[in-house]
Amino acid sequence: MDINTALPLVIRKSKAHGGLARGLHEAAKAIEQHNAHLCVLVDDCDQPDYVKLVKAPCADQNVKVPRAPSAKTLGEWAGLCKDRFEGKARKVVGCSCVVVKVWK
C-alpha cells in the first residue's frame, strides 16, 4: 500500500473517531497543543504564508507533513461534502489543511 491509498483511509478513520482537525485555525491549535500525529497540506495552496504557518510548528514538533493533490480532494477525504446514495461526493468544499489527532 502506498501513501496515496493509505492517506484517505487514515483521514476517514480519524474522522470516524472524532480526531480530525480541519482548517487552519483548528490545525494550528492541535499542533500547538501537541495533539497532532500527522498534518496533511495540499499541493495547490497559492499562499506561501499559509504554508509557512503550518510547516514551521510541524517542524518544531516533528510532525510529518504529507501532501494531498488538491483542496477538493482533501475536502472530500475529510468529509466536507454531501454524499449521494451511489457513494459519489457532491458539493465538495475545499480544505487546505487537515491534522490527524487520533486514529485507531
Biopython code that builds the backbone (N, CA, C, O; Angstrom):
import numpy as np
from Bio.PDB.StructureBuilder import StructureBuilder

atoms = [
    (1, "MET", "N", (0.857, -1.178, 0.000)),
    (1, "MET", "CA", (0.000, 0.000, 0.000)),
    (1, "MET", "C", (0.901, 1.237, 0.000)),
    (1, "MET", "O", (1.803, 1.356, 0.829)),
    (2, "ASP", "N", (0.653, 2.141, -0.921)),
    (2, "ASP", "CA", (1.459, 3.355, -0.994)),
    (2, "ASP", "C", (0.773, 4.487, -0.240)),
    (2, "ASP", "O", (-0.327, 4.326, 0.289)),
    (3, "ILE", "N", (1.440, 5.626, -0.203)),
    (3, "ILE", "CA", (0.959, 6.769, 0.582)),
    (3, "ILE", "C", (-0.343, 7.329, 0.019)),
    (3, "ILE", "O", (-1.179, 7.822, 0.777)),
    (4, "ASN", "N", (-0.528, 7.262, -1.300)),
    (4, "ASN", "CA", (-1.726, 7.836, -1.918)),
    (4, "ASN", "C", (-2.987, 7.032, -1.627)),
    (4, "ASN", "O", (-4.087, 7.582, -1.684)),
    (5, "THR", "N", (-2.857, 5.761, -1.321)),
    (5, "THR", "CA", (-4.034, 4.975, -0.950)),
    (5, "THR", "C", (-4.226, 4.918, 0.558)),
    (5, "THR", "O", (-5.351, 4.755, 1.030)),
    (6, "ALA", "N", (-3.158, 5.050, 1.315)),
    (6, "ALA", "CA", (-3.254, 4.978, 2.775)),
    (6, "ALA", "C", (-3.752, 6.286, 3.382)),
    (6, "ALA", "O", (-4.462, 6.270, 4.387)),
    (7, "LEU", "N", (-3.391, 7.403, 2.788)),
    (7, "LEU", "CA", (-3.747, 8.706, 3.354)),
    (7, "LEU", "C", (-5.258, 8.924, 3.462)),
    (7, "LEU", "O", (-5.719, 9.368, 4.513)),
    (8, "PRO", "N", (-6.050, 8.632, 2.424)),
    (8, "PRO", "CA", (-7.505, 8.791, 2.592)),
    (8, "PRO", "C", (-8.087, 7.865, 3.655)),
    (8, "PRO", "O", (-9.018, 8.245, 4.365)),
    (9, "LEU", "N", (-7.553, 6.674, 3.769)),
    (9, "LEU", "CA", (-8.049, 5.745, 4.782)),
    (9, "LEU", "C", (-7.767, 6.248, 6.189)),
    (9, "LEU", "O", (-8.627, 6.157, 7.065)),
    (10, "VAL", "N", (-6.576, 6.775, 6.412)),
    (10, "VAL", "CA", (-6.215, 7.308, 7.731)),
    (10, "VAL", "C", (-7.092, 8.507, 8.073)),
    (10, "VAL", "O", (-7.552, 8.635, 9.207)),
    (11, "ILE", "N", (-7.325, 9.380, 7.105)),
    (11, "ILE", "CA", (-8.141, 10.569, 7.355)),
    (11, "ILE", "C", (-9.584, 10.172, 7.652)),
    (11, "ILE", "O", (-10.195, 10.735, 8.560)),
    (12, "ARG", "N", (-10.134, 9.229, 6.920)),
    (12, "ARG", "CA", (-11.518, 8.792, 7.166)),
    (12, "ARG", "C", (-11.660, 8.091, 8.508)),
    (12, "ARG", "O", (-12.659, 8.286, 9.201)),
    (13, "LYS", "N", (-10.674, 7.275, 8.889)),
    (13, "LYS", "CA", (-10.728, 6.625, 10.201)),
    (13, "LYS", "C", (-10.634, 7.643, 11.328)),
    (13, "LYS", "O", (-11.334, 7.537, 12.335)),
    (14, "SER", "N", (-9.771, 8.621, 11.151)),
    (14, "SER", "CA", (-9.625, 9.661, 12.153)),
    (14, "SER", "C", (-10.920, 10.457, 12.300)),
    (14, "SER", "O", (-11.317, 10.797, 13.414)),
    (15, "LYS", "N", (-11.573, 10.752, 11.189)),
    (15, "LYS", "CA", (-12.848, 11.470, 11.228)),
    (15, "LYS", "C", (-13.904, 10.650, 11.946)),
    (15, "LYS", "O", (-14.708, 11.199, 12.699)),
    (16, "ALA", "N", (-13.914, 9.350, 11.727)),
    (16, "ALA", "CA", (-14.900, 8.482, 12.369)),
    (16, "ALA", "C", (-14.729, 8.450, 13.884)),
    (16, "ALA", "O", (-15.705, 8.292, 14.617)),
    (17, "HIS", "N", (-13.485, 8.600, 14.357)),
    (17, "HIS", "CA", (-13.212, 8.584, 15.800)),
    (17, "HIS", "C", (-13.189, 9.975, 16.417)),
    (17, "HIS", "O", (-12.899, 10.115, 17.605)),
    (18, "GLY", "N", (-13.488, 11.004, 15.632)),
    (18, "GLY", "CA", (-13.535, 12.363, 16.154)),
    (18, "GLY", "C", (-12.170, 12.977, 16.390)),
    (18, "GLY", "O", (-12.036, 13.875, 17.221)),
    (19, "GLY", "N", (-11.164, 12.517, 15.686)),
    (19, "GLY", "CA", (-9.811, 13.016, 15.897)),
    (19, "GLY", "C", (-9.250, 13.751, 14.704)),
    (19, "GLY", "O", (-8.072, 13.599, 14.382)),
    (20, "LEU", "N", (-10.080, 14.555, 14.033)),
    (20, "LEU", "CA", (-9.647, 15.258, 12.838)),
    (20, "LEU", "C", (-9.858, 16.752, 13.028)),
    (20, "LEU", "O", (-10.952, 17.188, 13.386)),
    (21, "ALA", "N", (-8.815, 17.536, 12.789)),
    (21, "ALA", "CA", (-8.914, 18.995, 12.844)),
    (21, "ALA", "C", (-8.841, 19.508, 11.413)),
    (21, "ALA", "O", (-7.849, 19.281, 10.719)),
    (22, "ARG", "N", (-9.888, 20.201, 10.968)),
    (22, "ARG", "CA", (-9.975, 20.675, 9.588)),
    (22, "ARG", "C", (-9.890, 22.189, 9.560)),
    (22, "ARG", "O", (-10.568, 22.871, 10.329)),
    (23, "GLY", "N", (-9.060, 22.712, 8.675)),
    (23, "GLY", "CA", (-8.905, 24.156, 8.545)),
    (23, "GLY", "C", (-7.700, 24.664, 9.312)),
    (23, "GLY", "O", (-7.132, 23.964, 10.150)),
    (24, "LEU", "N", (-7.325, 25.892, 9.009)),
    (24, "LEU", "CA", (-6.112, 26.467, 9.574)),
    (24, "LEU", "C", (-6.208, 26.685, 11.079)),
    (24, "LEU", "O", (-5.267, 26.371, 11.809)),
    (25, "HIS", "N", (-7.317, 27.213, 11.548)),
    (25, "HIS", "CA", (-7.442, 27.531, 12.975)),
    (25, "HIS", "C", (-7.402, 26.269, 13.836)),
    (25, "HIS", "O", (-6.657, 26.211, 14.814)),
    (26, "GLU", "N", (-8.189, 25.272, 13.485)),
    (26, "GLU", "CA", (-8.197, 24.021, 14.249)),
    (26, "GLU", "C", (-6.854, 23.304, 14.152)),
    (26, "GLU", "O", (-6.383, 22.717, 15.126)),
    (27, "ALA", "N", (-6.244, 23.354, 12.973)),
    (27, "ALA", "CA", (-4.958, 22.687, 12.771)),
    (27, "ALA", "C", (-3.873, 23.330, 13.628)),
    (27, "ALA", "O", (-3.084, 22.633, 14.265)),
    (28, "ALA", "N", (-3.836, 24.657, 13.642)),
    (28, "ALA", "CA", (-2.824, 25.358, 14.436)),
    (28, "ALA", "C", (-2.991, 25.062, 15.926)),
    (28, "ALA", "O", (-2.004, 24.872, 16.637)),
    (29, "LYS", "N", (-4.241, 25.022, 16.399)),
    (29, "LYS", "CA", (-4.482, 24.694, 17.810)),
    (29, "LYS", "C", (-4.024, 23.287, 18.140)),
    (29, "LYS", "O", (-3.408, 23.063, 19.182)),
    (30, "ALA", "N", (-4.319, 22.333, 17.259)),
    (30, "ALA", "CA", (-3.938, 20.942, 17.518)),
    (30, "ALA", "C", (-2.429, 20.767, 17.518)),
    (30, "ALA", "O", (-1.893, 20.017, 18.333)),
    (31, "ILE", "N", (-1.742, 21.446, 16.618)),
    (31, "ILE", "CA", (-0.281, 21.336, 16.553)),
    (31, "ILE", "C", (0.359, 21.974, 17.783)),
    (31, "ILE", "O", (1.281, 21.402, 18.365)),
    (32, "GLU", "N", (-0.109, 23.131, 18.178)),
    (32, "GLU", "CA", (0.462, 23.824, 19.335)),
    (32, "GLU", "C", (0.176, 23.105, 20.648)),
    (32, "GLU", "O", (0.944, 23.242, 21.600)),
    (33, "GLN", "N", (-0.901, 22.349, 20.720)),
    (33, "GLN", "CA", (-1.233, 21.608, 21.932)),
    (33, "GLN", "C", (-0.607, 20.218, 21.954)),
    (33, "GLN", "O", (-0.934, 19.406, 22.821)),
    (34, "HIS", "N", (0.284, 19.937, 21.015)),
    (34, "HIS", "CA", (0.995, 18.658, 20.929)),
    (34, "HIS", "C", (0.048, 17.477, 20.727)),
    (34, "HIS", "O", (0.318, 16.377, 21.210)),
    (35, "ASN", "N", (-1.068, 17.696, 20.012)),
    (35, "ASN", "CA", (-2.022, 16.627, 19.754)),
    (35, "ASN", "C", (-1.910, 16.062, 18.345)),
    (35, "ASN", "O", (-2.598, 15.095, 18.018)),
    (36, "ALA", "N", (-1.063, 16.641, 17.507)),
    (36, "ALA", "CA", (-1.011, 16.268, 16.093)),
    (36, "ALA", "C", (-0.081, 15.081, 15.873)),
    (36, "ALA", "O", (1.050, 15.063, 16.359)),
    (37, "HIS", "N", (-0.573, 14.091, 15.132)),
    (37, "HIS", "CA", (0.252, 12.965, 14.703)),
    (37, "HIS", "C", (0.689, 13.140, 13.258)),
    (37, "HIS", "O", (1.769, 12.697, 12.866)),
    (38, "LEU", "N", (-0.165, 13.795, 12.465)),
    (38, "LEU", "CA", (0.055, 13.929, 11.037)),
    (38, "LEU", "C", (-0.671, 15.175, 10.554)),
    (38, "LEU", "O", (-1.798, 15.439, 10.974)),
    (39, "CYS", "N", (-0.041, 15.937, 9.683)),
    (39, "CYS", "CA", (-0.643, 17.139, 9.128)),
    (39, "CYS", "C", (-0.596, 17.030, 7.610)),
    (39, "CYS", "O", (0.484, 16.899, 7.033)),
    (40, "VAL", "N", (-1.748, 17.083, 6.958)),
    (40, "VAL", "CA", (-1.836, 16.952, 5.503)),
    (40, "VAL", "C", (-2.077, 18.331, 4.908)),
    (40, "VAL", "O", (-3.017, 19.027, 5.293)),
    (41, "LEU", "N", (-1.230, 18.719, 3.975)),
    (41, "LEU", "CA", (-1.296, 20.011, 3.317)),
    (41, "LEU", "C", (-1.488, 19.774, 1.825)),
    (41, "LEU", "O", (-1.009, 18.771, 1.296)),
    (42, "VAL", "N", (-2.180, 20.679, 1.135)),
    (42, "VAL", "CA", (-2.439, 20.485, -0.296)),
    (42, "VAL", "C", (-1.308, 21.063, -1.141)),
    (42, "VAL", "O", (-0.607, 21.985, -0.726)),
    (43, "ASP", "N", (-1.150, 20.499, -2.334)),
    (43, "ASP", "CA", (-0.122, 20.969, -3.265)),
    (43, "ASP", "C", (-0.488, 22.291, -3.920)),
    (43, "ASP", "O", (0.396, 23.089, -4.230)),
    (44, "ASP", "N", (-1.768, 22.536, -4.135)),
    (44, "ASP", "CA", (-2.166, 23.727, -4.881)),
    (44, "ASP", "C", (-2.484, 24.938, -4.003)),
    (44, "ASP", "O", (-3.251, 25.809, -4.416)),
    (45, "CYS", "N", (-1.918, 25.006, -2.819)),
    (45, "CYS", "CA", (-2.087, 26.173, -1.957)),
    (45, "CYS", "C", (-1.202, 27.295, -2.497)),
    (45, "CYS", "O", (0.015, 27.139, -2.597)),
    (46, "ASP", "N", (-1.819, 28.427, -2.844)),
    (46, "ASP", "CA", (-1.089, 29.507, -3.501)),
    (46, "ASP", "C", (-0.614, 30.604, -2.546)),
    (46, "ASP", "O", (-0.059, 31.605, -2.998)),
    (47, "GLN", "N", (-0.816, 30.443, -1.260)),
    (47, "GLN", "CA", (-0.386, 31.452, -0.296)),
    (47, "GLN", "C", (0.801, 30.928, 0.502)),
    (47, "GLN", "O", (0.641, 30.015, 1.312)),
    (48, "PRO", "N", (1.997, 31.492, 0.287)),
    (48, "PRO", "CA", (3.187, 30.997, 0.987)),
    (48, "PRO", "C", (3.132, 31.216, 2.496)),
    (48, "PRO", "O", (3.733, 30.448, 3.247)),
    (49, "ASP", "N", (2.426, 32.243, 2.953)),
    (49, "ASP", "CA", (2.304, 32.473, 4.398)),
    (49, "ASP", "C", (1.523, 31.350, 5.074)),
    (49, "ASP", "O", (1.840, 30.949, 6.194)),
    (50, "TYR", "N", (0.509, 30.851, 4.390)),
    (50, "TYR", "CA", (-0.296, 29.746, 4.907)),
    (50, "TYR", "C", (0.574, 28.505, 5.077)),
    (50, "TYR", "O", (0.502, 27.820, 6.097)),
    (51, "VAL", "N", (1.397, 28.225, 4.069)),
    (51, "VAL", "CA", (2.265, 27.049, 4.117)),
    (51, "VAL", "C", (3.290, 27.181, 5.237)),
    (51, "VAL", "O", (3.553, 26.218, 5.956)),
    (52, "LYS", "N", (3.869, 28.369, 5.388)),
    (52, "LYS", "CA", (4.846, 28.604, 6.459)),
    (52, "LYS", "C", (4.201, 28.456, 7.837)),
    (52, "LYS", "O", (4.798, 27.901, 8.759)),
    (53, "LEU", "N", (2.969, 28.963, 7.960)),
    (53, "LEU", "CA", (2.274, 28.906, 9.243)),
    (53, "LEU", "C", (1.973, 27.475, 9.665)),
    (53, "LEU", "O", (1.867, 27.191, 10.858)),
    (54, "VAL", "N", (1.835, 26.576, 8.705)),
    (54, "VAL", "CA", (1.567, 25.179, 9.025)),
    (54, "VAL", "C", (2.870, 24.396, 9.190)),
    (54, "VAL", "O", (3.003, 23.604, 10.123)),
    (55, "LYS", "N", (3.827, 24.613, 8.292)),
    (55, "LYS", "CA", (5.045, 23.806, 8.296)),
    (55, "LYS", "C", (5.995, 24.121, 9.454)),
    (55, "LYS", "O", (6.658, 23.214, 9.956)),
    (56, "ALA", "N", (6.079, 25.366, 9.887)),
    (56, "ALA", "CA", (7.016, 25.735, 10.954)),
    (56, "ALA", "C", (6.721, 25.031, 12.281)),
    (56, "ALA", "O", (7.633, 24.435, 12.855)),
    (57, "PRO", "N", (5.483, 25.073, 12.794)),
    (57, "PRO", "CA", (5.232, 24.348, 14.044)),
    (57, "PRO", "C", (5.353, 22.835, 13.884)),
    (57, "PRO", "O", (5.733, 22.139, 14.826)),
    (58, "CYS", "N", (5.029, 22.322, 12.689)),
    (58, "CYS", "CA", (5.165, 20.888, 12.448)),
    (58, "CYS", "C", (6.633, 20.475, 12.504)),
    (58, "CYS", "O", (6.957, 19.402, 13.013)),
    (59, "ALA", "N", (7.513, 21.313, 11.988)),
    (59, "ALA", "CA", (8.943, 21.011, 12.028)),
    (59, "ALA", "C", (9.465, 21.045, 13.466)),
    (59, "ALA", "O", (10.319, 20.239, 13.836)),
    (60, "ASP", "N", (8.956, 21.972, 14.272)),
    (60, "ASP", "CA", (9.379, 22.061, 15.667)),
    (60, "ASP", "C", (8.947, 20.837, 16.478)),
    (60, "ASP", "O", (9.657, 20.412, 17.390)),
    (61, "GLN", "N", (7.786, 20.273, 16.145)),
    (61, "GLN", "CA", (7.229, 19.184, 16.931)),
    (61, "GLN", "C", (7.395, 17.820, 16.270)),
    (61, "GLN", "O", (6.823, 16.837, 16.741)),
    (62, "ASN", "N", (8.170, 17.745, 15.184)),
    (62, "ASN", "CA", (8.431, 16.500, 14.454)),
    (62, "ASN", "C", (7.155, 15.831, 13.956)),
    (62, "ASN", "O", (6.992, 14.617, 14.077)),
    (63, "VAL", "N", (6.262, 16.626, 13.400)),
    (63, "VAL", "CA", (5.030, 16.129, 12.809)),
    (63, "VAL", "C", (5.254, 16.033, 11.301)),
    (63, "VAL", "O", (5.682, 17.000, 10.671)),
    (64, "LYS", "N", (4.966, 14.872, 10.727)),
    (64, "LYS", "CA", (5.119, 14.664, 9.289)),
    (64, "LYS", "C", (4.069, 15.460, 8.530)),
    (64, "LYS", "O", (2.939, 15.613, 8.994)),
    (65, "VAL", "N", (4.455, 15.973, 7.343)),
    (65, "VAL", "CA", (3.558, 16.784, 6.526)),
    (65, "VAL", "C", (3.484, 16.195, 5.112)),
    (65, "VAL", "O", (4.185, 16.671, 4.219)),
    (66, "PRO", "N", (2.651, 15.172, 4.890)),
    (66, "PRO", "CA", (2.461, 14.683, 3.520)),
    (66, "PRO", "C", (1.574, 15.645, 2.735)),
    (66, "PRO", "O", (0.901, 16.495, 3.318)),
    (67, "ARG", "N", (1.578, 15.509, 1.424)),
    (67, "ARG", "CA", (0.849, 16.419, 0.558)),
    (67, "ARG", "C", (-0.328, 15.705, -0.107)),
    (67, "ARG", "O", (-0.225, 14.542, -0.496)),
    (68, "ALA", "N", (-1.430, 16.412, -0.229)),
    (68, "ALA", "CA", (-2.612, 15.935, -0.953)),
    (68, "ALA", "C", (-2.636, 16.624, -2.320)),
    (68, "ALA", "O", (-2.106, 17.726, -2.463)),
    (69, "PRO", "N", (-3.242, 15.990, -3.320)),
    (69, "PRO", "CA", (-3.192, 16.552, -4.666)),
    (69, "PRO", "C", (-3.946, 17.873, -4.848)),
    (69, "PRO", "O", (-3.450, 18.769, -5.532)),
    (70, "SER", "N", (-5.132, 18.009, -4.251)),
    (70, "SER", "CA", (-5.894, 19.248, -4.423)),
    (70, "SER", "C", (-6.775, 19.499, -3.203)),
    (70, "SER", "O", (-7.005, 18.605, -2.388)),
    (71, "ALA", "N", (-7.259, 20.729, -3.098)),
    (71, "ALA", "CA", (-8.092, 21.109, -1.960)),
    (71, "ALA", "C", (-9.435, 20.390, -1.993)),
    (71, "ALA", "O", (-9.951, 20.000, -0.946)),
    (72, "LYS", "N", (-10.003, 20.210, -3.174)),
    (72, "LYS", "CA", (-11.281, 19.498, -3.286)),
    (72, "LYS", "C", (-11.136, 18.028, -2.882)),
    (72, "LYS", "O", (-12.022, 17.466, -2.239)),
    (73, "THR", "N", (-10.022, 17.417, -3.261)),
    (73, "THR", "CA", (-9.779, 16.023, -2.888)),
    (73, "THR", "C", (-9.634, 15.887, -1.379)),
    (73, "THR", "O", (-10.207, 14.979, -0.778)),
    (74, "LEU", "N", (-8.870, 16.785, -0.766)),
    (74, "LEU", "CA", (-8.694, 16.744, 0.685)),
    (74, "LEU", "C", (-10.007, 17.026, 1.407)),
    (74, "LEU", "O", (-10.287, 16.416, 2.438)),
    (75, "GLY", "N", (-10.811, 17.937, 0.882)),
    (75, "GLY", "CA", (-12.125, 18.208, 1.462)),
    (75, "GLY", "C", (-13.040, 17.006, 1.399)),
    (75, "GLY", "O", (-13.809, 16.754, 2.327)),
    (76, "GLU", "N", (-12.958, 16.256, 0.298)),
    (76, "GLU", "CA", (-13.756, 15.042, 0.185)),
    (76, "GLU", "C", (-13.290, 13.984, 1.174)),
    (76, "GLU", "O", (-14.112, 13.322, 1.807)),
    (77, "TRP", "N", (-11.969, 13.818, 1.313)),
    (77, "TRP", "CA", (-11.426, 12.863, 2.282)),
    (77, "TRP", "C", (-11.827, 13.224, 3.703)),
    (77, "TRP", "O", (-12.094, 12.342, 4.519)),
    (78, "ALA", "N", (-11.870, 14.534, 4.005)),
    (78, "ALA", "CA", (-12.164, 14.995, 5.361)),
    (78, "ALA", "C", (-13.654, 15.047, 5.662)),
    (78, "ALA", "O", (-14.047, 15.353, 6.788)),
    (79, "GLY", "N", (-14.485, 14.755, 4.673)),
    (79, "GLY", "CA", (-15.922, 14.722, 4.907)),
    (79, "GLY", "C", (-16.608, 16.053, 4.752)),
    (79, "GLY", "O", (-17.706, 16.234, 5.280)),
    (80, "LEU", "N", (-16.013, 16.988, 4.055)),
    (80, "LEU", "CA", (-16.617, 18.292, 3.826)),
    (80, "LEU", "C", (-17.418, 18.267, 2.526)),
    (80, "LEU", "O", (-17.153, 19.042, 1.607)),
    (81, "CYS", "N", (-18.399, 17.369, 2.459)),
    (81, "CYS", "CA", (-19.199, 17.213, 1.254)),
    (81, "CYS", "C", (-20.499, 16.498, 1.602)),
    (81, "CYS", "O", (-20.675, 15.985, 2.707)),
    (82, "LYS", "N", (-21.396, 16.480, 0.637)),
    (82, "LYS", "CA", (-22.624, 15.700, 0.734)),
    (82, "LYS", "C", (-22.401, 14.413, -0.044)),
    (82, "LYS", "O", (-21.755, 14.431, -1.092)),
    (83, "ASP", "N", (-22.919, 13.309, 0.447)),
    (83, "ASP", "CA", (-22.780, 12.026, -0.229)),
    (83, "ASP", "C", (-24.111, 11.607, -0.836)),
    (83, "ASP", "O", (-25.169, 11.768, -0.228)),
    (84, "ARG", "N", (-24.037, 11.074, -2.029)),
    (84, "ARG", "CA", (-25.214, 10.502, -2.669)),
    (84, "ARG", "C", (-25.328, 9.041, -2.247)),
    (84, "ARG", "O", (-24.461, 8.513, -1.551)),
    (85, "PHE", "N", (-26.378, 8.416, -2.668)),
    (85, "PHE", "CA", (-26.570, 7.004, -2.346)),
    (85, "PHE", "C", (-25.586, 6.114, -3.092)),
    (85, "PHE", "O", (-25.261, 5.024, -2.621)),
    (86, "GLU", "N", (-25.109, 6.563, -4.249)),
    (86, "GLU", "CA", (-24.161, 5.771, -5.017)),
    (86, "GLU", "C", (-22.745, 5.854, -4.458)),
    (86, "GLU", "O", (-21.855, 5.154, -4.941)),
    (87, "GLY", "N", (-22.520, 6.682, -3.468)),
    (87, "GLY", "CA", (-21.193, 6.815, -2.894)),
    (87, "GLY", "C", (-20.365, 7.917, -3.517)),
    (87, "GLY", "O", (-19.193, 8.076, -3.176)),
    (88, "LYS", "N", (-20.952, 8.681, -4.425)),
    (88, "LYS", "CA", (-20.234, 9.775, -5.059)),
    (88, "LYS", "C", (-20.464, 11.054, -4.258)),
    (88, "LYS", "O", (-21.575, 11.331, -3.806)),
    (89, "ALA", "N", (-19.405, 11.816, -4.095)),
    (89, "ALA", "CA", (-19.497, 13.054, -3.328)),
    (89, "ALA", "C", (-20.008, 14.180, -4.222)),
    (89, "ALA", "O", (-19.702, 14.230, -5.413)),
    (90, "ARG", "N", (-20.784, 15.075, -3.636)),
    (90, "ARG", "CA", (-21.239, 16.262, -4.347)),
    (90, "ARG", "C", (-21.150, 17.440, -3.391)),
    (90, "ARG", "O", (-21.103, 17.247, -2.176)),
    (91, "LYS", "N", (-21.126, 18.623, -3.906)),
    (91, "LYS", "CA", (-20.979, 19.858, -3.120)),
    (91, "LYS", "C", (-19.744, 19.785, -2.221)),
    (91, "LYS", "O", (-19.833, 20.009, -1.014)),
    (92, "VAL", "N", (-18.603, 19.473, -2.813)),
    (92, "VAL", "CA", (-17.360, 19.332, -2.054)),
    (92, "VAL", "C", (-16.801, 20.715, -1.737)),
    (92, "VAL", "O", (-16.692, 21.566, -2.620)),
    (93, "VAL", "N", (-16.452, 20.932, -0.483)),
    (93, "VAL", "CA", (-15.827, 22.175, -0.038)),
    (93, "VAL", "C", (-14.329, 21.925, 0.061)),
    (93, "VAL", "O", (-13.898, 20.940, 0.660)),
    (94, "GLY", "N", (-13.545, 22.807, -0.519)),
    (94, "GLY", "CA", (-12.096, 22.646, -0.483)),
    (94, "GLY", "C", (-11.531, 22.896, 0.908)),
    (94, "GLY", "O", (-12.067, 23.696, 1.675)),
    (95, "CYS", "N", (-10.461, 22.213, 1.217)),
    (95, "CYS", "CA", (-9.795, 22.343, 2.510)),
    (95, "CYS", "C", (-8.289, 22.311, 2.266)),
    (95, "CYS", "O", (-7.804, 21.430, 1.556)),
    (96, "SER", "N", (-7.551, 23.236, 2.830)),
    (96, "SER", "CA", (-6.113, 23.314, 2.566)),
    (96, "SER", "C", (-5.270, 22.568, 3.580)),
    (96, "SER", "O", (-4.131, 22.209, 3.284)),
    (97, "CYS", "N", (-5.802, 22.327, 4.770)),
    (97, "CYS", "CA", (-5.004, 21.696, 5.810)),
    (97, "CYS", "C", (-5.893, 20.820, 6.695)),
    (97, "CYS", "O", (-6.988, 21.215, 7.092)),
    (98, "VAL", "N", (-5.394, 19.631, 6.987)),
    (98, "VAL", "CA", (-6.090, 18.701, 7.886)),
    (98, "VAL", "C", (-5.051, 18.104, 8.830)),
    (98, "VAL", "O", (-3.966, 17.712, 8.399)),
    (99, "VAL", "N", (-5.384, 18.036, 10.113)),
    (99, "VAL", "CA", (-4.486, 17.446, 11.101)),
    (99, "VAL", "C", (-5.156, 16.216, 11.704)),
    (99, "VAL", "O", (-6.301, 16.269, 12.153)),
    (100, "VAL", "N", (-4.427, 15.121, 11.703)),
    (100, "VAL", "CA", (-4.900, 13.877, 12.308)),
    (100, "VAL", "C", (-4.434, 13.865, 13.759)),
    (100, "VAL", "O", (-3.235, 13.828, 14.037)),
    (101, "LYS", "N", (-5.403, 13.898, 14.689)),
    (101, "LYS", "CA", (-5.086, 13.880, 16.110)),
    (101, "LYS", "C", (-5.187, 12.477, 16.686)),
    (101, "LYS", "O", (-4.382, 12.090, 17.533)),
    (102, "VAL", "N", (-6.175, 11.713, 16.228)),
    (102, "VAL", "CA", (-6.418, 10.372, 16.747)),
    (102, "VAL", "C", (-6.738, 9.465, 15.584)),
    (102, "VAL", "O", (-7.512, 9.826, 14.698)),
    (103, "TRP", "N", (-6.139, 8.276, 15.588)),
    (103, "TRP", "CA", (-6.574, 7.224, 14.666)),
    (103, "TRP", "C", (-6.387, 5.905, 15.364)),
    (103, "TRP", "O", (-5.466, 5.745, 16.166)),
    (104, "LYS", "N", (-7.256, 4.952, 15.067)),
    (104, "LYS", "CA", (-7.218, 3.660, 15.737)),
    (104, "LYS", "C", (-7.275, 2.561, 14.732)),
    (104, "LYS", "O", (-7.255, 1.387, 15.100)),
]
sb = StructureBuilder()
sb.init_structure("model")
sb.init_model(0)
sb.init_chain("A")
sb.init_seg("    ")
for serial, (resi, resn, name, xyz) in enumerate(atoms, 1):
    if name == "N":
        sb.init_residue(resn, " ", resi, " ")
    sb.init_atom(name, np.array(xyz, "f"), 0.0, 1.0, " ", f" {name:<3s}", serial, name[0])
structure = sb.get_structure()
